[in-house]
Amino acid sequence: MKPVYLAGRGLACALGLSVSDARAALQRGEQHTRCHVLPGASGGNFPYHTIPYQHNDSHERARILLQRVTDEAGAQHARDGVLLIATSSYDIGAETRGAIKSDYGTYTDKIAAWLDWRGPVYLLNTACTSSLNALLAAHALLQADDLSEALVLGIELDNRLTLGGFAALQLLTQGDSKPFGAQRDGLVLGEAVAALRLSTTTPADWQIAGGANVVDGSQPTGASATAVAEMYHRALSASGLTAAQIDLIKVQAAGSPGNDAVEAQGLRDAFTTMPPLVSLKAAIGHTMGASGAAEIALLSVTLEHGGWPLYRDAADPTLGVELAAQPPASVKNFMATILGFGGSHATVVVQRA
Amino acid sequence: MNTFAITGRCIASPPPADWREQLTRMLGAKPRRIGTWAELGLYGALTCMADAGEAGLPPEAQIWLGSRRGTYTATDLALAQLRDDLPMPLTFLQTQPSQFLAMLAARLESRGHACFLADAQPQALLRLAAAQAGAGGLLLGWVDEMNGGSSNWLRLRHAEAAAHEFVAASAEGLLHPHVSHLHLDSTGLRIRHAD
């Protein structure tokens, strides 16, 4: 098995326009949300974690953010490799503003041109698990093919359709996100652009050890505890590790009353001794298809340079699990989990190289 | 990289005139409020599985789906609803291709990996799927609503076959009814015709 290194990372999220800015803001305990007003009986004022970069042209804003984030990840070393774009919303933000009318092919071609990409390009959508599944696909391709470089690019930018859809499904809170919290009452969404550069030839501090995606169609809009447990078992098997070797799990824990409880049950079923748990949702929001890549970028840098999310709300004692108030003393293996629409349960094992 | 036997197929470009009736018979009831794209997908996938003689997918089988326009019809509808109000919940869900994957997985009693690739040509979809394929093989589909609709599916199982029996082929060759095996490696796609 060839090692697949996490050779570069880039991030723009509500905490900042680079991985280091976001880490520093996390360490300072910052949270940045703006309010979006939605119409209708289920509408209202909804907080939203917005990337602190404004531009009056949403198309240009997307281009600048993507180029900035991919540059930070070292995309210039990977342009002959494979590019996996992960998103659940494509260009819909520009479409809702009447700026464009595109299709998948146009969108893919546009991003490839922005990045001056020469290798194959894939556009992948499994809703909120998109960038974790792109990471698993990139890992498999690098293991199987002659390719040595891949870039996973998670993109979710501000748009009324996604926010409106989540509001229509009554999944959002008008307050704060409270992961695994006693008073949790819904999600806060956010936008992010995140890039993870994978390489088999450029050694780095972290490598991708494996992972799993379990699709359980019995719960098309929520998680299933059985599927959560099965996902962890399969990911451990795929990465050749035991549960006792996992030092930290980045959970979904988006603050949903039902889904957080289901996730907690699945964790208890999978782990006899629970590893420390961390959630980044209160800090950057749920960034949907970009969340897997965004949260791996942010978590890996905090494990290297310090910082930890602040949980302001009391934990829910009925869940039987709680988030760690401090980072573990040392982390060799961590799992990054996202649970999403379409019954998709995905986790990736990241390991110190 | 990988050799597969094609154990089932549905080539419906366009689907037959009575495809909705056939789908209703396969499901045992008329599908409700899932949208035409998902209905077309279910029709092709279930027809392909019936052709393979399988009622469900085994553990470790994976579902991979490609489309040029995917859920654009539902997305246009949701955007229209959004002008004055929130989108209807079911309309919003129909904009997400993963909802179809969940439906299909439930129907086939599958708990494996499932993935949607937008704008993926057959060879690109196959390349990515083959890299991750487990012991249960693959169910691969390409579904679109435009131009009368299309729902093309292949059920692939890992197979052993001598390399010299294969000939180079274009991506379109994958869907030819006389192709029995395919092989994918760093040189591209090769196919073998049925004896």
Interface residues (C-beta under 8 A of the other chain):
Chain A: L38 P39 G40 S42 G43 S88 Y90 I92 E95 T96 D103 Y104 G105 Y107 T108 P120 Y122 L123 L124 N125 T126 A127 N133 L136 A137 A140 L141 Q143 A144 D145 D146 R160 L161 G164 G165 A167 A168 L169 A212 N213 V214 V215 D216 G217 S218 P220 T221 A227 E230 G340 F341 G342 G343 S344
Chain B: M1 I63 S67 R68 R69 G70 Y72 T75 A78 L79 L82 D84 D85 L86 P87 M88 P89 F92 L93 T95 Q96 P97 S98 Q99 L101 A102 M103 L104 A105 A106 R107 S110 R111 G112 H113 A114 C115 F116 L117 A118 D119 A120 A124 R127 L128 A130 A131 Q132 S186
